[in-house]
């Protein structure tokens, strides 16, 4: 894989029934941008500006969409910086 520098990304939010933005449709979609479907909490990553790849969550029943870990309500969490 070639290393790609991601200088600027955009974060999108939409419903799962909405059409996702693409360069082909005239939208500016920088590589590495993310999109979250607010009704399903599915997260997608723009790999090339025209194709969105679904980010893998821990399980299909996990309703969280945190890309750095899993958040479960009413649990104590600690952050280990890095």
Secondary structure as the mmCIF struct_conf table of DSSP 4:
data_model
#
loop_
_struct_conf.conf_type_id
_struct_conf.id
_struct_conf.beg_label_comp_id
_struct_conf.beg_label_asym_id
_struct_conf.beg_label_seq_id
_struct_conf.end_label_comp_id
_struct_conf.end_label_asym_id
_struct_conf.end_label_seq_id
STRN STRN1 UNK A 11 UNK A 14
TURN_TY1_P TURN_TY1_P1 UNK A 16 UNK A 17
BEND BEND1 UNK A 18 UNK A 18
HELX_LH_PP_P HELX_LH_PP_P1 UNK A 19 UNK A 21
TURN_TY1_P TURN_TY1_P2 UNK A 23 UNK A 26
TURN_TY1_P TURN_TY1_P3 UNK A 31 UNK A 32
STRN STRN2 UNK A 34 UNK A 37
TURN_TY1_P TURN_TY1_P4 UNK A 38 UNK A 40
STRN STRN3 UNK A 43 UNK A 46
BEND BEND2 UNK A 47 UNK A 50
STRN STRN4 UNK A 52 UNK A 54
HELX_LH_PP_P HELX_LH_PP_P2 UNK A 55 UNK A 56
BEND BEND3 UNK A 58 UNK A 58
TURN_TY1_P TURN_TY1_P5 UNK A 60 UNK A 61
TURN_TY1_P TURN_TY1_P6 UNK A 67 UNK A 68
BEND BEND4 UNK A 69 UNK A 69
TURN_TY1_P TURN_TY1_P7 UNK A 73 UNK A 74
#
